[in-house]
Amino acid sequence: MKKKEMIAMLLAGGQGSRLGVLTNSKAKPAVSFGGKYRFIDFPMSNCINSGVDTVGVLTQYQPLLLNRHIGIGIPWDLDRSSGGVTILAPHMKGEHGEWYSGTANAIYQNIEFIEEYDPDYILILAGDHIYKMDYSKMLDFHKQKNCDATIAVREVPLEEADRFGIMNCNPDDSIYEFDEKPKNPKSNLASMGLYIFTWKKLREALVADYRDHDNSDFGKHIIPRMLGENQVVFAYRFNDYWKDVGTIESYWMANMELIKTLPDFNLYDDFWKIYTDSEHQSPQYTGPEADVRASLLADGCEIYGAVYNSVLGADTFVGEGTVIRDSIIMEGGHIGKNSRIERAIIDEQCAIGDNVVIGEGDNIPNNLKPKIYDTGITVVAEHAVVPDGVTIGKNCVIAGVSSLDEYTDNRLCSGGSIIHEPGANNS
């Protein structure tokens, strides 16, 4: 293989359990965003826009959709004979297979892949964050400071710092302490989970730490180990838009922010394009009685009703007399006639019947997962079916093909759940 100065390793095996039924059948990085994208499109696009042309994507949980989406990397110009994109799933070693059991353990298990390119530096990325970043500038910083490790950080409100891994730094931004979710934070510089390492130093740390921890993690083990050995570790400050959309509420909010006249995150920037695998779609169509305001519609949408402040994925159908507000309808959704949907997330390929009401009632937390579904947003899992004429409250969860007899007096009250798929995990 041709030597590369820096390659990227993209951690995309996470389940994202706080997104509830949205990650029942797909890894969090494969969740739809902004009508036509998936989470993983953002770090992948950042790589090619930054001149990083070799990316290893580490998959584990429910990888089928993610693998199909990435393919051979054509949308990101990563279909290359030297480098490009490679899917790295756990595999057999000797007589036994071994799952990835930590962020650093996943990299340790792929040392052979990395060394094929003999890199000087390695970029570690998460596959589930929404942001635009020029990694080449971070690499320049890493070289200028002669770092062993550089950690991307961003300032957070001090009162929220106890939710993050916090970097305690000297005045020159060299890090002297890593504090994981501290009760009394000394700093508000939160780790973004994005690192550049000098490969030789990281390889030594991975091998040494594997002897001590079979679930080796960058935040818990590798960074503290390097600091304990007085290696040169600096914080790289990032001040632009960055979102970890890890909950139902934050996912909904991040999509709603795209609808603003001047959104904080611009999907239309010609100088830093976000690429995705999108097959040719038919044009959008709005019928003679349709009314669409302040919404984001992907290709192939067919609208006969009203859509307000919402994000609709490709090939979504909205019937006559239907009103959709403050909602996310993902690819292939079919919404019948004279329905009313408010503050809902409807996953891919769902069918919602005629005369259906979603989002009516009191804000009562969900009866199965009250900590996940508690902000008034009702979620319908992919391929679900909702029959004609039912009313569904807030914080409800529908998964699978539901039938009319499962709705008491044609109603599912706020906080209710209908989970149909065998073995479905609604966590």
Phi, psi and omega in degrees: 000148177289135179297139178240139178294316179215135172241160180251142172240116188253115183278107187231026184261006187283150180277323183067055188298334181287352174270008172058225186292347178296339179245024175301316189238012178209152177292153181306318180298346180266000180293140181292149178210135174067026175087322185226352185255171168235157185310318187292342179299331186286307175294327177296316179293321176302321181299306185291326176291338180264001180084014176267110189250011177229115186227124171261124181255115185267113183247158176205291183286128174039065189274354191302307182296320180297315179299317181294321181294316182286318181055231178257014172086017185302313184300334183258012183058039180247019174269080189237151178284332176240109183093233183076205182251139179228129175278127183240095178264158174303146184214171181291137173230111185070231184272345188232149170272162182215120177289155169291126186244010178181161183299317180284326177299323178298320177290319178304318182290351180241026178302320181298318178299314182298317186287347173299333183257356177045054186284153170279327184225156178226134181256124180253125185233152168267148184264013189225029178246148181254113181186166171238130183208137176270101183293338180294329177290323177293322177295319177301317178299315180303317180290316182300322181273358182054049187279153164271327177212141174234131183244123176288132181226160172217149180286138175235159176303135184303327181290346177256359187295338181288356178265358189235166164281120189253133177265121173263121192239156168281171181303333180271008180074011168288140185267130176250348182202138173249125185240111183276112179047061185288143177291325180233079186297140177270347187215166175243021179269104185265137176292137177269001183069029184231122189226150163240129178241147162289120193301318181303316181291319180293319180301316178300317181292320179297315181295316181294317184288332179299330178292334184260330186222123176275357176240043188305133184230144182297311183291321184276329190236305190292310181298311176301323179297314181295321176295320179295335178266010178060034174284163185274109182234123182241155172266133176251114186281130177240124188246002182268186183298132176206128180227131167259098185274077188261357179231164178303315182295314182292326176295313179298315181297317182298323176291318180296327179297335181292342186276343182304152177302318174238082184294149177296331181240116187265115178275358188246021183284113181291339182272348178212075187287148171258120184261152179206165177271095180234113177293161181301125180250157175287164181294163172286152176221131173241126183288173185297334180257004183290151177219111182240124182224137174045052183226162179246117183242127177278175181301149172082001179292142180232108191243121175245347179255214183242137180229119183234131174049050185223166178238121182243130179282176184300145175059032175275137179247130177236119186283169181299140176079354180279144177235124179243127179229140169050045186225165176239119176245115185275177189311135173078012179290142177235112181251124186288195185275150170055035177258164179224118183236127182221132177051061181227156171239117181244116187288183189295145171058040177265154176237116178251128188287187177282153174055039178260139174243127177234129175101024181253136176125191182277158180276078180258127181302154183297143184288338180261319183227073186294338180276344180264316182249088185217010184245019176088003182264125175267140186237131177245121184287162183299146180066013179285156177232129176245124186287169179298148164075018180254156176243128184240133184279201179269154179058027177271160177228127176239125176223128180095188182271108180266150181242162187300326183289353177272355180253115180292119184052042179062027185221140168244110186291160180310137180085358181278164181219141168232106182246115189252327188296134179302126178072015182298139179253102181268022175269000000 
